Amino acid sequence: MSRRSAAAIPAMALSGLRVLELAGLAPAPLCGMILADFGACVVRVDRAPRSAVAVDVQGRGKRSLALDLKRPPGAAALRRLCGGADVLIEPFRHGVMEKLGLGPEVLMHENPRLIYARLTGFGQTGKYAKSAGHDINYVALSGVLSKLGRKSENPYAPVNLLADFAGGGVLCAMGILIALYERTKSGKGQIIDASMVEGIAYISSFLWKTQSLGIWNRPRGENLLDSGAPFYETYRTSDGKFMAVGALEPQFYEQLLKGLGLDSDKLPDQLSFSDWPEMKKMFASIFAKKTQAEWCHIFDGTDACVTPVLSFDDAASHQHNKQRSSFIKNDQEEISPRPAPLLSRTPAVPSLKRDPFIGEHTEEILLEYGFTKNEIAQLYSDKIIEFNKPKANL
Ligand SMILES: C[C@H](CCC[C@H](C)C(=O)SCCNC(=O)CCNC(=O)[C@H](O)C(C)(C)COP(=O)(O)OP(=O)(O)OC[C@H]1O[C@@H](n2cnc3c(N)ncnc32)[C@H](O)[C@@H]1OP(=O)(O)O)[C@H]1CC[C@H]2[C@@H]3[C@H](O)C[C@@H]4C[C@H](O)CC[C@]4(C)[C@H]3C[C@H](O)[C@]12C
C-alpha cells in the first residue's frame, strides 16, 4: 500500500473544483468520491436532522454539511452554496429539487456556470421518471439483464455494479468532466440528465453491436461469453476455490489445453457448439484434481488466459496487485481499491482519513462559502443546520 510523501505530490487534476453532492444512495456517492479522489473539493450535503446512520460508505475525501433543505432558509442556504460551486450532484427522483425550489432554472439562473448533474434511475422524463427503483430494475429495463445468467436459470444481476456504479456513478462523473471541459470554451454550465437505465444500456453497446455476429444466436447461457463456452468459464479446484478461463483465441486455447494436459488433435473443434457441454464437463473434472495454487503454478506466465478467482482479501494481497499498489489501506486499516485509472503526472491521491461524520464540517464549509458567523449562528439556532464535531482524541 503506497503512501506518497507530501513534497512529491503535484496538484491533482481536479484540485480547485468545488462540488456539492446531495446525500443519496450508492450511485451519487460513487460519483462524488471519484471527483474527490482526483482532487475536487466535495461537500456532501446531508439531511438535518441527521438520520441515524450515515448510509454513504463512499465518503472518502469528502466533507459533510448537515442542512435541512425542506425549510426555506435551508433551501436558501443551498442556493448560496451553489452560487459558489462548479458542480451540483443531485440523487433524487425527478421533481424533488423543483419542489424544494432548487431546480436547474433557479440555480443556473443564479450561477450560469453551474454543472447541474441529475443522477436518477429512469431519467428526468418518461413513464417511470417519478417511480422508485433500484439497480436491478434499471438493468432490467435496459435490456441487459435479459442477457445475464446461466442456462435454464433466472436472469441474474451482478450485485448492484452495473446500473448503480458502471452506468450510474461512473458515467455521471464522466458527464460532469465532459461538461467541465466544454465550459472552458463556452463559459457555461449545463444540466446532465444521467439515467442509469441509459447508462448501463450505453455501456452494453458491444452486446447490441454484436447481435449480427452470430455470437448471441443461442439462448441465454449457451453463447460464447455468457457461460456457454467451456473456454470462457469458471471451474472449481480441489480446494474448493475457482479458476477463471478466458481462452477465446485459438492460440490461447491451445495453451489452455496444454496446461490441462490435453491434445487438441484428439478433441472437437474449439467452436463446435454441440460439443461445448461435454467439453465443459471434461474441463471441470480436470480442474477439480488440483488446488488453485497448483493451477496458478501451471498457468501463471502463460497466455492461456487462466487466472485465480480471488477473494477480496486474496485480491488485495496478490503479488500482481501488490506490485501495482492496486489496493490502499486507510488510517482505520480499511482496505479498498486505489482510484483508477492511474494518471502518470497527476495521479489521484485518495484521502486515507476516515469518512466524514454527518455534519462534521458544517461550520467550516459555510464560512468558506462566505456565510458570516452570525448567519451561521442563526441557522444553527433555527435548527436549519447541525454541527457534529467529533470529540478530540485526548
Ligand atoms: C445500501 C442499500 C442501497 C444499495 C444500492 C441499491 C441497490 C440501489 O440501487 S441505490 C439506487 C437507487 N436509485 C436512485 O438513486 C435513483 C434516483 N433516486 C430515486 O429514485 C429515489 O431517491 C429513491 C427511489 C432511491 C428513494 O426514494 P425516496 O422517496 O426515499 O427519495 P426521493 O423521492 O428521491 O426524495 C428525497 C426526499 O428526501 C428529501 N431530502 C433530501 N435531502 C434532504 C435534506 N438535506 N433535508 C431535507 N430533506 C431532504 C427530499 O426533499 C425528498 O423529500 P420528498 O420525498 O418529501 O419530496 C440501502 C437500501 C435500503 C437501505 C436501508 C433502509 O433505508 C432501511 C435503514 C434506514 C436507516 O436510516 C439506515 C439503515 C437502513 C438499514 C438502510 C441501509 C442501507 O442504506 C440500505 C440497505
The ligand as an SDF file (V2000), in Angstrom:
LIG
                    3D

 79 85  0  0  0  0  0  0  0  0999 V2000
  -27.1890    0.1910    0.7670 C   0  0  0  0  0  0  0  0  0  0  0  0
  -28.5970   -0.0030    0.2100 C   0  0  0  0  0  0  0  0  0  0  0  0
  -28.6790    0.5730   -1.2100 C   0  0  0  0  0  0  0  0  0  0  0  0
  -27.8710   -0.2920   -2.1740 C   0  0  0  0  0  0  0  0  0  0  0  0
  -27.9830    0.3230   -3.5410 C   0  0  0  0  0  0  0  0  0  0  0  0
  -29.3010   -0.0290   -4.2250 C   0  0  0  0  0  0  0  0  0  0  0  0
  -29.1940   -1.4360   -4.7700 C   0  0  0  0  0  0  0  0  0  0  0  0
  -29.6040    0.9440   -5.3130 C   0  0  0  0  0  0  0  0  0  0  0  0
  -29.9310    0.6210   -6.4230 O   0  0  0  0  0  0  0  0  0  0  0  0
  -29.3830    2.6120   -4.9140 S   0  0  0  0  0  0  0  0  0  0  0  0
  -30.0260    3.4840   -6.3170 C   0  0  0  0  0  0  0  0  0  0  0  0
  -31.4150    3.9630   -6.0210 C   0  0  0  0  0  0  0  0  0  0  0  0
  -31.9590    4.7820   -7.0880 N   0  0  0  0  0  0  0  0  0  0  0  0
  -31.5330    6.0490   -7.3150 C   0  0  0  0  0  0  0  0  0  0  0  0
  -30.6520    6.5630   -6.6730 O   0  0  0  0  0  0  0  0  0  0  0  0
  -32.2190    6.7680   -8.4540 C   0  0  0  0  0  0  0  0  0  0  0  0
  -32.6620    8.1890   -8.0360 C   0  0  0  0  0  0  0  0  0  0  0  0
  -33.2780    8.2240   -6.7380 N   0  0  0  0  0  0  0  0  0  0  0  0
  -34.5310    7.7440   -6.5340 C   0  0  0  0  0  0  0  0  0  0  0  0
  -35.1890    7.1960   -7.3970 O   0  0  0  0  0  0  0  0  0  0  0  0
  -35.0430    7.8870   -5.1100 C   0  0  0  0  0  0  0  0  0  0  0  0
  -34.2060    8.7540   -4.4030 O   0  0  0  0  0  0  0  0  0  0  0  0
  -35.1110    6.5390   -4.3520 C   0  0  0  0  0  0  0  0  0  0  0  0
  -36.1110    5.6140   -5.0220 C   0  0  0  0  0  0  0  0  0  0  0  0
  -33.7420    5.9110   -4.3080 C   0  0  0  0  0  0  0  0  0  0  0  0
  -35.5450    6.8300   -2.9200 C   0  0  0  0  0  0  0  0  0  0  0  0
  -36.8270    7.4260   -2.9610 O   0  0  0  0  0  0  0  0  0  0  0  0
  -37.2600    8.3580   -1.7550 P   0  0  0  0  0  0  0  0  0  0  0  0
  -38.7340    8.5370   -1.8610 O   0  0  0  0  0  0  0  0  0  0  0  0
  -36.6820    7.8460   -0.4930 O   0  0  0  0  0  0  0  0  0  0  0  0
  -36.4840    9.7380   -2.0560 O   0  0  0  0  0  0  0  0  0  0  0  0
  -36.7320   10.8030   -3.2180 P   0  0  0  0  0  0  0  0  0  0  0  0
  -38.0360   10.5800   -3.8890 O   0  0  0  0  0  0  0  0  0  0  0  0
  -35.5340   10.8800   -4.0500 O   0  0  0  0  0  0  0  0  0  0  0  0
  -36.8470   12.1760   -2.3910 O   0  0  0  0  0  0  0  0  0  0  0  0
  -35.8530   12.5440   -1.4720 C   0  0  0  0  0  0  0  0  0  0  0  0
  -36.6020   13.1150   -0.3250 C   0  0  0  0  0  0  0  0  0  0  0  0
  -35.6490   13.4940    0.6780 O   0  0  0  0  0  0  0  0  0  0  0  0
  -35.7450   14.8770    0.9230 C   0  0  0  0  0  0  0  0  0  0  0  0
  -34.4090   15.3720    1.2180 N   0  0  0  0  0  0  0  0  0  0  0  0
  -33.2390   15.1030    0.5550 C   0  0  0  0  0  0  0  0  0  0  0  0
  -32.2410   15.7390    1.1050 N   0  0  0  0  0  0  0  0  0  0  0  0
  -32.7320   16.4570    2.1300 C   0  0  0  0  0  0  0  0  0  0  0  0
  -32.1770   17.3570    3.0890 C   0  0  0  0  0  0  0  0  0  0  0  0
  -30.8590   17.6220    3.1120 N   0  0  0  0  0  0  0  0  0  0  0  0
  -33.0290   17.9210    4.0090 N   0  0  0  0  0  0  0  0  0  0  0  0
  -34.3450   17.6370    3.9900 C   0  0  0  0  0  0  0  0  0  0  0  0
  -34.9350   16.7850    3.1230 N   0  0  0  0  0  0  0  0  0  0  0  0
  -34.1260   16.2210    2.2080 C   0  0  0  0  0  0  0  0  0  0  0  0
  -36.3130   15.4430   -0.3460 C   0  0  0  0  0  0  0  0  0  0  0  0
  -36.8710   16.7210   -0.1190 O   0  0  0  0  0  0  0  0  0  0  0  0
  -37.3350   14.4090   -0.7140 C   0  0  0  0  0  0  0  0  0  0  0  0
  -38.4720   14.5590    0.0990 O   0  0  0  0  0  0  0  0  0  0  0  0
  -39.9260   14.2210   -0.5230 P   0  0  0  0  0  0  0  0  0  0  0  0
  -39.9370   12.7390   -0.7410 O   0  0  0  0  0  0  0  0  0  0  0  0
  -40.8900   14.7000    0.5570 O   0  0  0  0  0  0  0  0  0  0  0  0
  -40.0340   15.0120   -1.7910 O   0  0  0  0  0  0  0  0  0  0  0  0
  -29.6770    0.7040    1.1140 C   0  0  0  0  0  0  0  0  0  0  0  0
  -31.0730    0.4050    0.5250 C   0  0  0  0  0  0  0  0  0  0  0  0
  -32.0440    0.4390    1.7270 C   0  0  0  0  0  0  0  0  0  0  0  0
  -31.1660    0.9470    2.8700 C   0  0  0  0  0  0  0  0  0  0  0  0
  -31.6390    0.6110    4.2890 C   0  0  0  0  0  0  0  0  0  0  0  0
  -33.0870    1.1580    4.5120 C   0  0  0  0  0  0  0  0  0  0  0  0
  -33.2070    2.5290    4.0910 O   0  0  0  0  0  0  0  0  0  0  0  0
  -33.5010    0.9880    5.9930 C   0  0  0  0  0  0  0  0  0  0  0  0
  -32.4830    1.5140    7.0200 C   0  0  0  0  0  0  0  0  0  0  0  0
  -32.5970    3.0700    7.0380 C   0  0  0  0  0  0  0  0  0  0  0  0
  -31.5960    3.7030    8.0880 C   0  0  0  0  0  0  0  0  0  0  0  0
  -31.6930    5.1150    8.0610 O   0  0  0  0  0  0  0  0  0  0  0  0
  -30.1590    3.2490    7.6890 C   0  0  0  0  0  0  0  0  0  0  0  0
  -30.0480    1.7190    7.7010 C   0  0  0  0  0  0  0  0  0  0  0  0
  -31.0330    1.0150    6.7510 C   0  0  0  0  0  0  0  0  0  0  0  0
  -30.9760   -0.4780    7.0660 C   0  0  0  0  0  0  0  0  0  0  0  0
  -30.6320    1.2970    5.2610 C   0  0  0  0  0  0  0  0  0  0  0  0
  -29.1860    0.7860    4.9640 C   0  0  0  0  0  0  0  0  0  0  0  0
  -28.7890    0.9910    3.5050 C   0  0  0  0  0  0  0  0  0  0  0  0
  -28.7090    2.3550    3.2180 O   0  0  0  0  0  0  0  0  0  0  0  0
  -29.8000    0.3300    2.5780 C   0  0  0  0  0  0  0  0  0  0  0  0
  -29.7500   -1.1670    2.7220 C   0  0  0  0  0  0  0  0  0  0  0  0
  1  2  1  0
  2  3  1  0
  2 58  1  0
  3  4  1  0
  4  5  1  0
  5  6  1  0
  6  7  1  0
  6  8  1  0
  8  9  2  0
  8 10  1  0
 10 11  1  0
 11 12  1  0
 12 13  1  0
 13 14  1  0
 14 15  2  0
 14 16  1  0
 16 17  1  0
 17 18  1  0
 18 19  1  0
 19 20  2  0
 19 21  1  0
 21 22  1  0
 21 23  1  0
 23 24  1  0
 23 25  1  0
 23 26  1  0
 26 27  1  0
 27 28  1  0
 28 29  2  0
 28 30  1  0
 28 31  1  0
 31 32  1  0
 32 33  2  0
 32 34  1  0
 32 35  1  0
 35 36  1  0
 36 37  1  0
 37 38  1  0
 37 52  1  0
 38 39  1  0
 39 40  1  0
 39 50  1  0
 40 41  1  0
 40 49  1  0
 41 42  2  0
 42 43  1  0
 43 44  1  0
 43 49  2  0
 44 45  1  0
 44 46  2  0
 46 47  1  0
 47 48  2  0
 48 49  1  0
 50 51  1  0
 50 52  1  0
 52 53  1  0
 53 54  1  0
 54 55  2  0
 54 56  1  0
 54 57  1  0
 58 59  1  0
 58 78  1  0
 59 60  1  0
 60 61  1  0
 61 62  1  0
 61 78  1  0
 62 63  1  0
 62 74  1  0
 63 64  1  0
 63 65  1  0
 65 66  1  0
 66 67  1  0
 66 72  1  0
 67 68  1  0
 68 69  1  0
 68 70  1  0
 70 71  1  0
 71 72  1  0
 72 73  1  0
 72 74  1  0
 74 75  1  0
 75 76  1  0
 76 77  1  0
 76 78  1  0
 78 79  1  0
M  END
$$$$
